[in-house]
C-alpha cells in the first residue's frame, strides 16, 4: 500500500455524558465512557500499523495529549452538518489533497481488524466502492476511489435504512462495489461482550 491511500477515522471526544448515549441509558454515563475509551483504544490498535496516511476527525475539538500519536495521525475537527455532510466533506478534502483511495471508519466496532481494513483497500484496486455492513443496518466502513456525493445524501442516519439505501444508490449509479463481512457495532447494552463489561 502506498501513501496515495488515506484512512479517515470519525471519533467523538471522550467526555462524560457525550458518548454512547444510547448505551449510557442502560449502563450509566461513567461505564459508557469507559467502554468508549476501550473502543477508541481498539480502533487505534487496529489502524496504527496500517501503511496508509491517517486522519482522525474529532466531533467537537482536537484534544491535546490524546491517545492518537501525532507522528502517525493527523487531527481535524469534523465539518458542520449531519453525518452525511461531515463524511462527504472529509472525503472531498482527501481527494482534493491527491489521495486516490479513501476509506472511512468509526470507532464503534470491536470486531474490526487490521486485516479487514487492509481488505478494503485491496478491494478498491478492483472495485469503485467498498462497504462494510453493520448488523444494525448501517455500515462500519465505506471506501471509494473518487467522490460519489449521492452516497452521503438523503440518508436516515443511525437507522437500519442506511446500508440498504446505500446499496440502492450504488445500483442506481451503476458503480462496481465489494462488500466486507457483516460486523456488529456497539450501540446498546445487548451489543456488549464480557470483555467490555469488565
N, C-alpha and C positions, 0 to 999 in steps of 0.2 A: 504493500500500500504506500502511496506517495503523499506528499504534502498538498496535493490538489484535493484531498478529502478532508471534510470538516464534520465534526460531531457537535451538535447543539444539545445542551443539557438545560432543561427548564426546571428550576427548583424554587421552592418557597423559602423565605427567610425563616430559619428555625426559631420562632418566637412563641412563647406560651400563649395558647388561645387562638393562634393564627394558622395552625397546621392541622391537617387531618381532622377537620371539624366534624365530619360525619362519623368518624371513628371515635372522636372525643365524646360524642353524645352517649356512648356506651362505656368507655373505659376512663373518661376524665381527661382534662387538658394535659396534666403532667405526664400521664402514661402515653398519651397521643404524641407529645413532643419527644419523649424518649424513643418511641417506635420510629418516629420520623427521622431522628438522628441516626438510628440503625440503618434505615433505608438509604439515607444520604451516604453513609459510610460504605454500604454495599455498592451503591452506584459508582462511587469513586474507585473501589477495588476492581470493579468490572471494567472501568474505562481508562484507568491511569496508564496502563502499559500499551494501549492501542496506538499504533504508529500513524496517527492522524492528528490534525490540529483540533483543538477543543475549545469551545466557548461555553461558559456557564452563564445562563441568563437568570438573574435573581428577580423575584416578583416585585420587590419594593426598593431595595438598595443593595449596593455591593458592601458586603461585610468584611471588615479588616480581620486578619488572623483567623480566617475560616479554615475549613478542612480541605480546601482545594488549593494545592501548591501553585504559587504564582508562576513558576517556571514551566508548568505543564498546562494550566488552564487560564485562558483569557477570560475576563469577567465583564459582564454588561448588566444593565437593567432592562427587563422586558419592556418592549414598546407599549404604548397605550392601546386600549380597545379590548375586545373579547379575545378568547384564546385563539380563535382563527386569525384575527388581525395580528396578534403577537407573533404567532408562528410564521405567518406569511412574511411579515417584516423581517424576521430573523433569517429566513431562507433568502429573501431578496438581498439582504445585506451581504450574506455569504457569497451568493452568486456574483454580486457586484464586485466583491473582493477577489474574484478569479477562481473560486473553488468550482470543481466540476462534478463532485458527488457530495451531497449533503444529507446527513441523517440526523433526526431529532429523537431524543428520548426524554422521558420524565424521570422522576425519582421514586416511583411508587411500586416498582416491580421487583420483588425479592427473587423471582425465578430467572431474571435476566442474567445472562452470562456473557463473558467476553467473546466466546465463540459465536453467540447469536448476533452480536453487533458486527463481528467480522463477516459473518454470512451475509448480512445486509449489504455490506459494501461489495462482496463478491457477486451478489445478485444484480447490483447496479451496473456491473460490467456487461450484463446480458439484457437487462430489462430497464425500462424507463422509470419505474416506481417500485418501491418495496414497502410492504406494510406488515407490521407485527400485530395481529389481532389480540385484543384482551378479552378475557372470558366474560367481562361485564358488557360487551358490545361496543366498547371503544377500541383504541389501539395504544400499544405501549411504545411503538416505533413507527416512524414514517421516514422514507428516504426517496430522493429523486435526483436526477442529473440536470434538470433545469426547472425553473419555477412554473408550477401549474396552479395559478391562483384559485381556480374553481374548487380545488380540494379543501380549501380553507373557508369557503364561503357557504352561507345558508346551512349551517350545521347546528344541531341542537346539542351543544357541548355538554359533557358529563351525563349523557343519557346513552341508552342501548342502541340509539339510532346512528351513532357516529360512524361505526365501521360499515354497516350496510349502506349508508348513504355515500360513504367514500368509495365503496366498490361500484356503486351505481355511477358515480362521476367518472371513474376510471373507464367503465364500459362506454359511457357516452362520449368521452374524449378519445376513445379508441387507443388508449395507452397500454403498452405491454407492462405487466406487473408480476411480481412474485410475492407470495405470502409466506411469512415465517411461522414457526409453531405458535399455537394459541397459548398464552400465559396469563397468569392472574395478577391483577393489580391489588394493592392493599387499600381498601376504602372503608370497609366495615369490619366489625368485630369478627364476623364469621370468616373473613379472609385471613385472619391471623393464624400463625402456627405457633408451636410451643417455643421455638427459638425467639420469636418476637415478644412473647408474653413473659419471658424470663426476666 
